Amino acid sequence: MQLNLHRAELTVSAVQPRQYPQTGVPEIAMAGRSNVGKSSCINKLLNRNKLARTSSTPGKTATINFYNIDNQLFLVDLPGYGFARVSKEEQARWGAMINTYLDKSPRLRGVLLLVDARHKPTADDVMMYSWIRERFGEVTVVATKADKLGPTKLQEGLALIRKTLDLGEEDTLIAFSGEKGTGKEELWQEISRITGVEL
């Protein structure tokens, strides 16, 4: 059975494990710093404009959002990390929420790490990369906002991401644009491979 992308909806916004979907459907999560473009990535993957709410103000996503795709796959949008303008207490609460989900969900098949193609990955990005690598043995890194750079600058940015995160041979780095759809098919192939869900 192939995935019908037209059947996609936000099922639940959770803050604790008892609110997670209990369907047995495989999940793949998206992690990244605030304003890295997770919502734009979800919207582009699902051919929607406003399914995932985008905001010019970082730190708006304060819940774990589960997007049900054709009752076969959940895309899970995690709160962005590293946003300085929320309180230390709020940052700690979000961190605990993310850690609980990553540790407790039995249906989690993998985590996509989103980083901004224009900037050097942060210490938080490096820490998240290390966690994903330790848990799953490989990491798929999505370099967002690739359309904001020319070809030469993009290659320089990708090289900096590889070096800073110290990507392994089994890791995958995809240049992605939520505006133009660059890398969309490649990313779907990765999601299919990781989750076992047929496209």
C-alpha positions in Angstrom: 0.0 0.0 0.0 1.5 3.3 -1.0 1.4 6.5 1.0 -1.4 9.0 0.1 -0.1 12.4 0.9 -3.5 14.0 0.5 -4.6 12.3 3.7 -2.5 14.2 6.1 -3.6 16.0 9.3 -2.4 17.3 12.6 -3.7 14.6 15.0 -2.5 15.8 18.4 -0.2 18.4 20.0 1.2 16.6 23.0 3.2 17.7 26.1 3.3 14.3 27.9 3.5 10.6 27.0 -0.1 9.8 27.7 -1.1 12.2 24.9 1.0 10.5 22.3 -0.9 8.6 19.6 -1.3 4.9 20.5 -1.9 3.6 17.0 1.2 1.5 16.4 2.0 3.6 13.3 5.8 4.3 12.8 7.0 7.8 13.7 9.9 9.9 12.4 10.8 13.1 14.2 12.2 16.4 13.1 14.6 18.1 15.4 16.4 21.4 15.1 16.9 24.8 16.5 14.1 27.4 16.6 13.4 29.0 13.2 15.4 26.4 11.3 12.4 25.7 9.1 10.8 22.5 10.4 7.2 23.7 9.7 8.1 24.8 6.2 9.8 21.4 5.6 6.6 19.6 6.7 4.4 21.8 4.5 6.6 21.2 1.4 6.8 17.4 2.0 3.0 17.2 2.2 2.2 19.8 -0.5 0.4 22.0 1.9 0.8 25.7 2.6 -0.5 25.9 6.1 -0.8 22.5 7.6 2.2 23.1 9.9 2.1 26.7 11.2 5.1 28.7 10.3 6.1 31.8 12.2 8.7 34.6 11.8 9.0 34.5 15.6 11.2 31.6 16.8 10.1 29.5 19.7 6.4 29.4 18.8 6.2 25.6 18.8 5.9 24.6 22.4 4.3 21.2 21.9 5.2 17.9 20.2 3.0 18.0 17.0 2.0 14.6 15.4 1.1 14.8 11.8 -0.8 11.6 10.6 -0.1 10.7 7.0 -2.6 8.2 5.6 -2.7 6.3 8.9 0.7 4.8 7.9 3.2 7.3 9.2 3.5 10.1 11.7 5.8 13.1 11.1 6.6 14.4 14.5 7.6 18.1 14.9 9.6 18.7 18.0 9.9 22.1 19.7 12.9 24.0 18.5 15.8 24.2 20.8 18.4 27.0 21.5 16.0 29.9 21.5 17.3 32.5 23.9 14.3 34.7 24.3 12.2 32.3 26.3 13.0 31.8 30.0 15.5 29.3 31.3 12.6 27.5 32.9 10.7 27.3 29.6 13.8 26.1 27.8 14.3 23.4 30.5 10.7 22.3 30.2 10.9 22.0 26.4 14.2 20.1 26.8 12.6 17.7 29.2 9.6 17.2 26.9 11.8 16.4 23.9 14.0 14.0 25.9 10.9 12.2 27.3 9.5 11.7 23.8 12.9 10.6 22.3 13.4 8.1 25.2 9.8 6.9 25.6 8.2 6.5 22.2 8.4 2.8 21.1 7.3 3.7 17.6 10.1 6.2 16.9 12.1 4.9 13.9 14.5 7.8 13.4 15.1 11.5 13.9 15.9 14.0 11.1 18.3 16.7 12.2 17.5 20.0 10.5 20.2 22.7 10.3 20.4 26.0 8.5 22.5 25.7 5.3 23.7 29.3 5.8 25.2 28.9 9.3 27.7 26.7 11.1 25.8 24.1 13.3 25.5 25.1 16.9 26.7 23.3 20.0 23.0 22.2 20.5 23.0 20.8 16.9 26.2 18.8 17.6 24.7 17.4 20.8 21.5 16.4 19.0 23.6 14.8 16.2 25.5 12.8 18.8 22.3 11.6 20.5 20.7 10.5 17.2 23.9 8.7 16.1 24.2 6.8 19.4 20.5 5.8 19.3 20.1 4.9 15.6 23.7 4.4 14.4 23.2 6.9 11.5 21.9 10.4 11.0 20.0 12.1 8.2 20.9 15.8 8.3 18.6 18.2 6.3 20.3 21.5 5.4 17.3 23.9 5.1 17.0 27.2 3.3 19.3 26.0 0.5 17.6 28.3 -1.9 19.1 31.3 0.0 22.6 30.4 -1.2 24.2 30.3 -4.6 25.8 27.0 -5.8 29.3 27.8 -4.5 28.2 29.2 -1.1 25.8 26.2 -0.7 28.7 23.7 -1.3 30.8 25.6 1.2 27.9 25.6 3.7 27.4 21.8 3.3 31.1 21.2 3.7 31.1 23.2 7.0 28.1 21.2 8.2 29.9 17.9 7.4 33.0 19.1 9.2 31.3 20.6 12.3 29.0 17.6 12.9 31.8 15.2 11.9 29.4 13.2 9.7 30.2 9.6 9.2 30.1 7.6 5.9 26.8 6.1 6.8 25.2 9.5 7.4 23.1 11.4 4.8 23.2 15.1 4.1 20.4 16.6 2.0 20.2 20.2 0.8 16.6 21.2 1.1 14.4 24.2 0.3 10.9 24.7 1.7 10.4 27.4 -1.0 11.5 25.6 -4.1 11.2 22.0 -3.1 14.9 21.2 -3.6 15.7 17.9 -2.0 12.1 16.9 -1.4 12.2 13.6 -3.3 15.5 12.6 -1.8 14.2 13.3 1.7 11.0 11.3 1.1 13.2 8.4 -0.1 15.2 8.7 3.2 12.0 8.7 5.3 10.7 5.7 3.4 14.0 3.8 4.0 14.1 4.7 7.7 10.5 3.9 8.5 9.9 1.1 6.1 6.8 2.9 4.8 6.3 2.5 1.1 5.9 5.7 -0.9 
